[in-house]
Amino acid sequence: MNYIKKILLVIVIIGLVVAAFFANFVYKAMLKPNTAFNNEAAYIFVPTNAKYTEVREQLEPLLEDIESFDDLAEQKKYTTNIKAGRFEIKKGMTNNDIINSIRSKNLPIKVSFNNQSTLEKLAGRISKEIEADSISLLNAMTDKAFLEENKFNEATALGMYLPNSYEFFWNSSAETFRNRMLKEYKRFWTDARIKKAHDIGLSQNQVIALASIVYEESKQASEQPRIAGVYINRLRVGIPLQADPTLKFAAYKLPKYKNTVIKRVLNVHKEIESPYNTYKNRGLPPGLIAMPDISAIKAVLNYEKHKYLYFAADAKRFGFHKFAKTLAQHNVNAREYQRYLSSQGINK
């Protein structure tokens, strides 16, 4: 009888030891806070097709006890079911909290862009925000089948990307980014805006091409509709646009002007052979010269109706312009600004 009692006692003791061990494991693995940083939150970025070792490498400096995390991650089969994305780890989280977060709570990020003058620069900018690299982004942006299907070409493709802030998951692919931008472009072009473009006599691509010129002429949103009105007046009467920003765009494509900054448009620039030279060619250039702000696109669609045919930079109000209805008055305004440039030593 005593023998049986001893056996039972041993069994109870073993049971208590096992229970204590299990309770300790549960506490350490699931209930004990396991963060080692002082900020309110830390973030990890898990690449597409990542292995557990890659996730672990990011987590290790953030956790007090990586081994207990390993144990629970294996128990919960996270080690063989990695999810890509951007994930938050809050201060004081337990291993269980962390696994739940990085397994199912992919957080979006805000992607913002403007003033990207080429698709190459845009691709480089976006590659710093999402997982897709600049090469895959550029390839997606310049895909000929995609461009043709959506009525773009190499000269107009940049116009599809409307500068703004957008939410994306960090692990978005290049195609995901491009397709989302097409969706935003189509959302911008409401029936009302398409009708306005039609009433002006311009296609959507032409509106954005003109907006890029307006935007390069003035960053003042209040003045952009008036400048747009000047260019539309010139288009309607058949006068060349004679837009200085288009000359700079044409010049920068030549080896001679590589890594230079043109501060003053000269007669030599007006002789450049290029479809973007709006002194030599009538009408709009074949595409954008820059990425216009949405304010400039709206300025073209809602251009100011007036009789001005000319404008020149205002030497006394930096960033603004003087407008004229006659060439004689324009020449007076232009000479005033030229004298200002010369007084500042700006000769090229």
C-alpha positions in Angstrom: 0.0 0.0 0.0 2.8 2.4 0.9 4.4 1.4 -2.4 1.4 2.6 -4.3 1.2 5.8 -2.3 4.8 6.5 -3.2 4.1 5.9 -6.9 1.1 8.2 -6.8 3.2 10.8 -5.0 5.9 10.6 -7.6 3.3 10.9 -10.3 1.8 14.0 -8.6 5.2 15.5 -8.2 6.1 14.9 -11.9 2.7 16.3 -12.9 3.4 19.4 -10.9 6.8 19.8 -12.4 5.4 19.3 -15.9 2.6 21.8 -15.1 5.1 24.3 -13.7 7.3 23.9 -16.8 4.3 24.2 -19.1 3.0 27.3 -17.2 6.5 28.8 -17.4 6.6 28.1 -21.1 3.2 29.6 -21.6 4.1 32.7 -19.6 7.4 33.2 -21.3 6.2 32.4 -24.8 2.7 33.9 -24.8 2.0 36.1 -21.8 5.3 37.9 -20.9 6.0 41.2 -22.6 9.0 40.6 -25.0 10.0 44.0 -26.5 13.4 45.6 -26.1 12.9 49.1 -27.5 11.8 52.3 -25.8 9.7 53.9 -28.6 5.9 53.3 -28.6 6.2 51.1 -31.7 8.7 49.6 -34.1 8.2 48.4 -37.7 9.5 45.5 -39.7 9.3 45.1 -43.5 9.0 41.5 -44.6 9.8 41.0 -48.3 7.8 38.9 -50.7 8.8 35.2 -50.4 10.9 35.9 -47.3 12.2 33.0 -45.1 11.8 32.9 -41.4 15.5 33.7 -40.9 15.0 37.0 -42.7 12.1 37.9 -40.3 14.1 36.7 -37.3 17.0 38.9 -38.3 14.8 42.0 -38.1 13.1 40.9 -34.9 16.2 40.0 -32.9 17.3 43.5 -31.9 13.7 44.4 -31.1 13.0 41.5 -28.6 14.3 40.6 -25.2 14.2 36.9 -25.8 14.3 35.7 -29.4 14.5 32.0 -28.4 11.1 32.1 -26.7 9.7 33.8 -29.8 11.2 31.1 -32.0 9.5 28.4 -29.9 6.1 30.0 -30.2 6.5 30.8 -33.8 7.2 27.2 -34.6 4.3 26.1 -32.4 1.9 28.4 -34.3 3.4 27.4 -37.6 4.4 31.0 -38.4 7.9 29.8 -39.5 6.4 28.1 -42.5 3.7 30.6 -43.3 5.4 34.0 -43.7 3.4 37.0 -44.8 5.0 39.9 -46.7 4.3 43.5 -45.7 4.9 46.3 -43.2 4.0 45.3 -39.7 3.9 47.1 -36.4 5.2 45.9 -33.1 4.0 47.9 -30.1 6.0 48.3 -26.9 5.1 45.7 -24.3 3.7 43.2 -26.8 3.9 39.5 -26.0 5.2 36.9 -28.5 1.7 35.9 -29.2 0.7 39.5 -29.9 3.7 39.9 -32.2 3.0 36.8 -34.2 -0.7 37.8 -34.6 0.4 41.2 -35.8 3.0 40.1 -38.3 0.8 37.3 -39.6 -2.4 39.2 -40.4 -2.0 43.0 -39.9 -0.2 44.3 -43.0 -0.2 48.1 -42.6 -0.5 50.5 -45.6 1.9 53.4 -46.1 1.4 56.8 -47.7 3.2 57.2 -51.0 3.6 60.8 -52.2 5.2 62.2 -55.3 5.4 65.4 -57.3 7.9 67.3 -59.5 9.2 64.1 -61.1 10.2 65.2 -64.6 10.7 61.7 -66.1 9.4 58.2 -65.7 12.9 57.2 -64.7 12.9 59.7 -61.8 9.4 58.7 -60.8 10.4 55.0 -60.7 13.4 55.9 -58.5 11.2 57.9 -56.2 8.6 55.2 -55.8 11.2 52.5 -55.3 12.2 54.2 -52.0 8.7 53.9 -50.7 7.5 50.4 -51.7 9.1 47.0 -52.2 9.2 47.1 -56.0 12.6 48.2 -57.4 13.1 51.1 -59.9 13.9 48.8 -62.8 10.7 46.7 -62.4 8.7 50.0 -61.9 10.1 51.6 -65.1 9.5 48.4 -67.1 5.9 48.4 -65.9 5.5 52.1 -66.7 6.9 51.8 -70.2 5.2 48.5 -71.2 4.2 49.1 -74.8 1.1 46.9 -74.6 -0.1 48.6 -71.5 0.5 52.1 -73.0 -1.3 51.3 -76.3 -4.2 49.7 -74.5 -4.7 52.9 -72.5 -4.0 55.4 -75.2 -0.6 56.6 -74.0 2.8 56.6 -75.7 6.4 57.3 -74.6 5.8 61.1 -74.7 2.5 61.1 -72.8 3.0 58.2 -70.3 4.1 60.5 -67.4 0.8 62.2 -67.6 -1.0 59.2 -66.1 0.7 59.7 -62.8 -1.1 62.5 -61.0 0.9 63.9 -58.1 -0.8 63.3 -54.8 -0.6 61.1 -51.7 -1.9 57.6 -52.0 -2.1 54.6 -49.7 -0.3 51.4 -50.7 0.8 48.2 -49.0 4.6 48.3 -48.8 4.9 44.9 -50.6 3.0 46.2 -53.7 4.4 45.1 -57.0 5.4 47.4 -59.9 2.2 46.4 -61.7 0.1 47.0 -58.7 1.5 50.6 -58.4 1.0 51.3 -62.1 -2.5 49.9 -62.3 -3.6 51.8 -59.2 -2.3 55.0 -60.8 -4.3 54.3 -63.9 -7.4 53.8 -61.7 -6.7 57.2 -60.1 -6.2 58.8 -63.5 -9.5 57.5 -64.7 -11.2 58.6 -61.5 -9.8 62.2 -62.0 -11.2 62.3 -65.5 -14.8 62.6 -64.7 -17.4 63.0 -67.5 -17.5 66.7 -66.6 -13.8 67.2 -67.0 -13.7 65.2 -70.2 -16.5 67.4 -71.6 -14.5 70.5 -70.6 -11.5 69.2 -72.5 -13.6 68.5 -75.5 -15.1 72.0 -75.4 -11.6 73.4 -75.4 -10.7 71.2 -78.4 -8.1 69.2 -76.5 -7.7 65.5 -75.7 -6.9 64.5 -72.1 -3.2 64.0 -73.0 -3.1 67.4 -74.6 -4.7 69.0 -71.5 -1.9 67.5 -69.4 0.8 68.5 -71.9 -0.4 72.1 -71.8 -0.8 71.9 -68.0 2.9 70.9 -67.8 3.9 74.1 -69.6 1.6 76.2 -67.4 3.1 74.6 -64.3 6.6 75.3 -65.5 5.7 78.9 -66.2 4.2 79.5 -62.8 3.8 77.7 -59.5 1.3 80.3 -58.4 -2.1 78.5 -58.5 -3.9 81.8 -58.6 -2.2 82.8 -61.8 -2.2 79.5 -63.6 -5.8 79.9 -65.1 -4.7 83.3 -66.7 -1.6 81.8 -68.2 -3.6 78.8 -69.5 -5.9 81.4 -71.1 -3.0 83.0 -72.9 -1.9 79.7 -74.4 -5.4 78.7 -75.4 -5.9 82.1 -77.1 -2.7 81.5 -79.0 -3.7 78.0 -80.0 -7.1 79.3 -81.3 -5.6 82.1 -83.5 -2.7 79.9 -84.7 0.1 81.8 -83.1 3.1 79.6 -81.9 3.0 79.1 -78.1 6.5 80.4 -77.8 6.8 78.9 -74.3 10.3 79.2 -72.9 10.0 76.1 -70.7 9.6 74.0 -73.8 13.0 75.4 -75.1 14.7 74.4 -71.9 13.1 70.9 -72.2 14.4 70.5 -75.7 17.9 71.9 -74.8 18.3 69.5 -71.8 17.9 66.6 -74.2 21.1 67.6 -76.1 24.6 66.6 -74.9 25.7 70.2 -75.0 23.3 71.1 -72.1 23.8 68.0 -70.0 24.3 68.9 -66.3 23.7 72.6 -66.9 21.0 74.9 -65.7 19.5 77.4 -68.1 18.5 80.5 -66.2 18.0 82.7 -69.2 16.5 81.7 -72.5 18.5 83.1 -75.4 18.0 83.3 -79.2 20.4 80.3 -79.6 17.8 78.2 -77.8 15.1 79.2 -80.1 17.0 77.6 -83.0 17.1 74.1 -81.5 15.6 71.5 -83.8 13.0 69.7 -81.7 9.3 69.0 -81.8 9.3 70.6 -78.3 10.5 73.9 -79.7 7.3 75.9 -79.6 9.0 78.9 -81.2 9.6 76.9 -84.4 6.5 74.6 -84.3 2.9 75.6 -84.0 0.5 73.9 -81.6 1.3 71.8 -78.6 4.4 69.6 -78.2 4.0 65.9 -78.5 4.0 65.3 -74.7 4.7 66.6 -71.3 7.8 68.6 -70.4 7.3 68.0 -66.7 4.9 66.5 -64.2 2.2 69.2 -63.7 0.5 69.7 -60.3 -3.2 69.0 -60.3 -3.8 72.7 -59.9 -2.3 73.3 -63.3 -4.5 70.6 -64.9 -7.5 72.2 -63.4 -6.3 75.6 -64.5 -6.3 74.5 -68.2 -9.8 73.0 -67.8 -11.0 76.1 -66.1 -8.9 78.6 -68.0 -9.5 82.3 -67.6 -11.3 83.8 -70.6 -9.6 87.1 -71.6 -7.9 88.7 -74.6 -4.3 88.5 -73.4 -1.8 86.9 -75.9 1.5 87.6 -74.1 3.0 87.5 -70.7 6.4 88.1 -69.2 7.9 87.6 -65.8 7.4 90.4 -63.4 10.7 91.8 -62.2 9.1 93.3 -59.1 6.9 90.4 -58.0 9.0 87.3 -58.1 7.0 84.3 -59.3 4.3 86.4 -61.0 3.9 87.8 -64.5 2.7 90.8 -66.4 0.1 90.2 -69.1 -0.4 92.1 -72.4 -2.9 92.1 -75.3 -0.5 93.7 -77.8 3.0 92.9 -78.8 4.1 96.5 -78.2 3.1 96.3 -74.5 4.6 92.8 -74.2 7.9 94.1 -75.5 7.9 96.8 -72.8 7.3 94.2 -70.1 9.9 91.8 -71.6 12.6 94.4 -71.8 12.0 95.3 -68.1 12.5 91.7 -67.1 15.6 91.3 -69.4 17.2 94.4 -67.7 16.5 92.8 -64.3 18.3 89.6 -65.4 21.2 91.5 -66.6 21.4 93.5 -63.4 21.7 90.2 -61.5 24.4 89.0 -63.8 22.2 86.2 -65.2 23.4 86.0 -68.8 22.7 82.3 -69.7 
